Amino acid sequence: MKQISEKMDGKFIFVFVPDIQILYNRIKRNIGTKPISKYDLKTQIIQIVRTNKIALLDLEPELRKVKPIDTLFPLGGYSELGILPSHFGVRGHKIIAKLLLEKLGQTK
């Protein structure tokens, strides 16, 4: 994908979107070196991306700064629905779009 993007005079950016269960702290990641679930693979994925010199945008740190976290999701998120939402709402998409635009501006 990176080579195809570069041939088209583009830039390939790997965007890591955290699982909603991670943002709500419903799933714990393994602290050791052996992955125990798909959520433990982030470190390995990021390492592969960096090794291959692919531009990276990890959304997790920025999305974790949003308080309350429920405002990222439609209909008030978990606190209003009582269930974990399955996708981002308007505010979540706006924040992600802003982060993408900032990253695109840095990778000319």
Steps between C-alpha positions, in 0.01 A plus 500: 500500500782739585669441163172541311431826683848633425470407130185712489686789670303434817579419861393180674398563861417218740221613733464302821144529631459357849218261574214659691551247780854634543380862520247402765765296689287185474793292375843493659810452292764250603789668678747219425660408171257228393181620327183360654241663275465706183531812715858408587611513138513881484867515602596245235293672231652841579850349492438350153362833374805691629747239372353543153522880530127546456344821629297424812203663665410333830163640601490341845702761696296790361164328539582414862537873573133561420293531816245367549580218257126454435499820293692316225203273437139545389208539741721566802706182479501240774381730779173569315449175308620248756684312225828563324441688176622341179629810321604860548247781493524848350751632757717188472511529122582872518793436734630218281466716186693783669779261601518361145523847350779593744690182412458561127641849548812356669571239231548709187 
